[in-house]
């Protein structure tokens, strides 16, 4: 078996141990004589899978009892509409725009009420996180929205915004389970699982129970109501069964790895190897201000588009896949999620050193 080092931003690398376990159970899950892919979502076997997954996630994140965990379809992008539909009681919300995904969420919210852009880093191509210590929060704002880790641009909120008492909603898609967080500081946090947790096709939303009500924007579709899904324990319709099963395996893997404190330490070590090289390189440079760098997504450039393309092509031949930057920004990006092993980052840096030695004269 020849596996590459997959630096994709999502769908992304999964732990090999998890993939091997799933492979062993593919045809026969624990004596059921069938795959989880074929199993009724109403069966006792699947009921145990989803309950176990939720219990492990609650333990990993220390989720308070007054928060519901919802396994939903539609990805994080569907939440851009679902959040205003369920929370915009005053038809006003404040958005901090720090990248493409928060910009899309901000634009979507404008369909349901008044969305205010209270801070943005678009003036410098989203290469930093704006100061959010004294934002012009609207008096009647229903919530303040952020995207905590910006997959495309490689920035991360190290301090949550001062929302001045308003509800905080956060898209945590690309930093989900990468470090411990205090769930009680959020009204809602959600993330597409395909970056750091499981296969594509699902979003996990963690919602404070007092916000799950019938008081929603009139005309909100049934499938877009948090209360419908919360009352049915994420089983109102057929959920993404196999994705929940795989996420559950990743939760157990994370527990075996020592939990989120251990993952944070591991991720910091991995990121340091790459950032230290970038900071000393004569050819490559990072694109984000140091204090706002993400541990998960590391964009970098040579400053020469042809050289960038050459690097991506030669890296692929060396078994280092998906290093091309997002089409909107170009350059390169290494996504080094929880499941990316230390050796993967070490091999990337070794390849970058070799490439620099061979190509420095072309700059």
Secondary structure as UniProt FT lines:
FT   STRAND          5..6
FT   HELIX           16..24
FT   TURN            30..31
FT   HELIX           36..38
FT   TURN            41..42
FT   HELIX           44..61
FT   TURN            65..66
FT   STRAND          67..72
FT   HELIX           75..87
FT   STRAND          92..97
FT   HELIX           100..109
FT   TURN            110..112
FT   STRAND          114..120
FT   HELIX           122..124
FT   TURN            125..126
FT   TURN            139..140
FT   STRAND          144..147
FT   STRAND          149..150
FT   TURN            151..154
FT   STRAND          155..156
FT   TURN            164..165
FT   STRAND          168..171
FT   TURN            173..177
FT   HELIX           183..185
FT   STRAND          188..192
FT   TURN            193..197
FT   STRAND          203..208
FT   HELIX           209..211
FT   TURN            218..219
FT   HELIX           222..224
FT   HELIX           226..231
FT   TURN            232..234
FT   HELIX           241..256
FT   TURN            257..258
FT   HELIX           259..280
FT   STRAND          285..286
FT   HELIX           290..292
FT   STRAND          297..301
FT   HELIX           305..317
FT   TURN            318..319
FT   STRAND          320..321
FT   TURN            327..329
FT   STRAND          332..335
FT   TURN            338..339
FT   HELIX           342..359
FT   HELIX           360..362
//
